Amino acid sequence: MRRFVTFEGGEGSGKTTQIKLAAGWLKERGIFALSTAEPGGTP
């Protein structure tokens, strides 16, 4: 089963940090994780 997770918040709120932590946690458990960014945002 596939899931789609979003992280939202203002600038400097820690979204990128949380995305990296979540992706790392999933990958450690053998679960595929793909991170993307909306156009115009900072990668």
Distance bins in CASP14 RR format, pairs under 12 A and 6 or more apart:
PFRMAT RR
TARGET T0000
AUTHOR 0000-0000-0000
RMODE 2
METHOD distances of the structure
MODEL  1
1 31 0 0 0 0 0 1 0 0 0 0 0
2 31 0 0 0 0 0 1 0 0 0 0 0
2 32 0 0 0 0 1 0 0 0 0 0 0
2 33 0 0 0 0 0 1 0 0 0 0 0
2 34 0 0 0 0 0 1 0 0 0 0 0
3 22 0 0 0 0 0 1 0 0 0 0 0
3 26 0 0 0 0 1 0 0 0 0 0 0
3 31 0 0 0 0 1 0 0 0 0 0 0
3 32 0 0 0 0 0 1 0 0 0 0 0
3 33 0 0 0 0 1 0 0 0 0 0 0
3 34 0 0 0 0 0 1 0 0 0 0 0
4 33 0 0 0 0 0 1 0 0 0 0 0
4 34 0 0 0 0 0 1 0 0 0 0 0
4 36 0 0 0 0 0 1 0 0 0 0 0
5 15 0 0 0 0 0 1 0 0 0 0 0
5 18 0 0 0 0 0 1 0 0 0 0 0
5 19 0 0 0 0 1 0 0 0 0 0 0
5 22 1 0 0 1 0 0 0 0 0 0 0
5 23 0 0 0 0 1 0 0 0 0 0 0
5 25 0 0 0 0 0 1 0 0 0 0 0
5 26 0 0 0 0 1 0 0 0 0 0 0
5 31 0 0 0 0 0 1 0 0 0 0 0
5 33 0 0 0 0 1 0 0 0 0 0 0
5 34 0 0 0 0 0 1 0 0 0 0 0
5 35 0 0 0 0 0 1 0 0 0 0 0
5 36 0 0 0 0 0 1 0 0 0 0 0
6 15 0 0 0 0 1 0 0 0 0 0 0
6 18 0 0 0 0 0 1 0 0 0 0 0
6 19 0 0 0 0 1 0 0 0 0 0 0
6 22 0 0 0 0 0 1 0 0 0 0 0
6 35 0 0 0 0 0 1 0 0 0 0 0
6 36 0 0 0 0 0 1 0 0 0 0 0
6 37 0 0 0 0 0 1 0 0 0 0 0
6 38 0 0 0 0 0 1 0 0 0 0 0
7 13 0 0 0 0 1 0 0 0 0 0 0
7 14 0 0 0 0 1 0 0 0 0 0 0
7 15 1 0 1 0 0 0 0 0 0 0 0
7 16 0 0 0 0 1 0 0 0 0 0 0
7 17 0 0 0 0 1 0 0 0 0 0 0
7 18 1 0 1 0 0 0 0 0 0 0 0
7 19 1 0 1 0 0 0 0 0 0 0 0
7 20 0 0 0 0 0 1 0 0 0 0 0
7 21 0 0 0 0 0 1 0 0 0 0 0
7 22 1 0 0 1 0 0 0 0 0 0 0
7 23 0 0 0 0 0 1 0 0 0 0 0
7 35 0 0 0 0 1 0 0 0 0 0 0
7 36 0 0 0 0 0 1 0 0 0 0 0
7 37 0 0 0 0 0 1 0 0 0 0 0
7 38 0 0 0 0 0 1 0 0 0 0 0
8 14 0 0 0 0 0 1 0 0 0 0 0
8 15 1 0 0 1 0 0 0 0 0 0 0
8 18 0 0 0 0 0 1 0 0 0 0 0
8 19 0 0 0 0 0 1 0 0 0 0 0
8 38 0 0 0 0 0 1 0 0 0 0 0
9 15 1 0 1 0 0 0 0 0 0 0 0
9 16 0 0 0 0 0 1 0 0 0 0 0
9 18 0 0 0 0 1 0 0 0 0 0 0
9 19 0 0 0 0 0 1 0 0 0 0 0
10 16 0 0 0 0 0 1 0 0 0 0 0
10 41 0 0 0 0 0 1 0 0 0 0 0
10 42 0 0 0 0 0 1 0 0 0 0 0
11 41 0 0 0 0 1 0 0 0 0 0 0
11 42 0 0 0 0 1 0 0 0 0 0 0
12 18 0 0 0 0 0 1 0 0 0 0 0
12 42 0 0 0 0 0 1 0 0 0 0 0
13 19 0 0 0 0 0 1 0 0 0 0 0
14 20 0 0 0 0 1 0 0 0 0 0 0
14 21 0 0 0 0 1 0 0 0 0 0 0
14 22 0 0 0 0 0 1 0 0 0 0 0
15 21 0 0 0 0 0 1 0 0 0 0 0
15 22 0 0 0 0 0 1 0 0 0 0 0
15 35 0 0 0 0 0 1 0 0 0 0 0
15 37 0 0 0 0 1 0 0 0 0 0 0
15 38 0 0 0 0 0 1 0 0 0 0 0
15 41 0 0 0 0 0 1 0 0 0 0 0
15 42 0 0 0 0 0 1 0 0 0 0 0
15 43 0 0 0 0 0 1 0 0 0 0 0
16 22 0 0 0 0 0 1 0 0 0 0 0
16 23 0 0 0 0 0 1 0 0 0 0 0
16 35 0 0 0 0 1 0 0 0 0 0 0
16 37 0 0 0 0 1 0 0 0 0 0 0
16 41 0 0 0 0 0 1 0 0 0 0 0
16 42 0 0 0 0 1 0 0 0 0 0 0
16 43 0 0 0 0 1 0 0 0 0 0 0
17 23 0 0 0 0 0 1 0 0 0 0 0
17 24 0 0 0 0 0 1 0 0 0 0 0
18 24 0 0 0 0 0 1 0 0 0 0 0
18 25 0 0 0 0 0 1 0 0 0 0 0
18 35 0 0 0 0 0 1 0 0 0 0 0
19 25 0 0 0 0 0 1 0 0 0 0 0
19 26 0 0 0 0 0 1 0 0 0 0 0
19 33 0 0 0 0 1 0 0 0 0 0 0
19 34 0 0 0 0 0 1 0 0 0 0 0
19 35 1 0 1 0 0 0 0 0 0 0 0
19 36 0 0 0 0 1 0 0 0 0 0 0
19 37 0 0 0 0 1 0 0 0 0 0 0
19 43 0 0 0 0 0 1 0 0 0 0 0
20 26 0 0 0 0 0 1 0 0 0 0 0
20 27 0 0 0 0 0 1 0 0 0 0 0
20 33 0 0 0 0 0 1 0 0 0 0 0
20 35 1 0 0 1 0 0 0 0 0 0 0
20 43 0 0 0 0 0 1 0 0 0 0 0
21 27 0 0 0 0 0 1 0 0 0 0 0
21 28 0 0 0 0 0 1 0 0 0 0 0
21 33 0 0 0 0 0 1 0 0 0 0 0
21 35 0 0 0 0 0 1 0 0 0 0 0
22 28 0 0 0 0 0 1 0 0 0 0 0
22 29 0 0 0 0 0 1 0 0 0 0 0
22 31 0 0 0 0 0 1 0 0 0 0 0
22 33 1 0 0 1 0 0 0 0 0 0 0
22 34 0 0 0 0 0 1 0 0 0 0 0
22 35 0 0 0 0 1 0 0 0 0 0 0
23 29 0 0 0 0 0 1 0 0 0 0 0
23 30 0 0 0 0 0 1 0 0 0 0 0
23 31 0 0 0 0 1 0 0 0 0 0 0
23 32 0 0 0 0 1 0 0 0 0 0 0
23 33 1 0 1 0 0 0 0 0 0 0 0
23 34 0 0 0 0 1 0 0 0 0 0 0
23 35 1 0 1 0 0 0 0 0 0 0 0
23 36 0 0 0 0 0 1 0 0 0 0 0
24 30 0 0 0 0 1 0 0 0 0 0 0
24 31 0 0 0 0 1 0 0 0 0 0 0
24 32 0 0 0 0 0 1 0 0 0 0 0
24 33 1 0 0 1 0 0 0 0 0 0 0
24 35 0 0 0 0 1 0 0 0 0 0 0
25 31 0 0 0 0 1 0 0 0 0 0 0
25 33 0 0 0 0 1 0 0 0 0 0 0
26 32 1 0 0 1 0 0 0 0 0 0 0
26 33 1 0 1 0 0 0 0 0 0 0 0
26 34 0 0 0 0 1 0 0 0 0 0 0
26 35 0 0 0 0 0 1 0 0 0 0 0
27 33 1 0 1 0 0 0 0 0 0 0 0
27 34 0 0 0 0 0 1 0 0 0 0 0
27 35 0 0 0 0 0 1 0 0 0 0 0
35 43 0 0 0 0 1 0 0 0 0 0 0
36 43 0 0 0 0 1 0 0 0 0 0 0
37 43 1 0 1 0 0 0 0 0 0 0 0
END
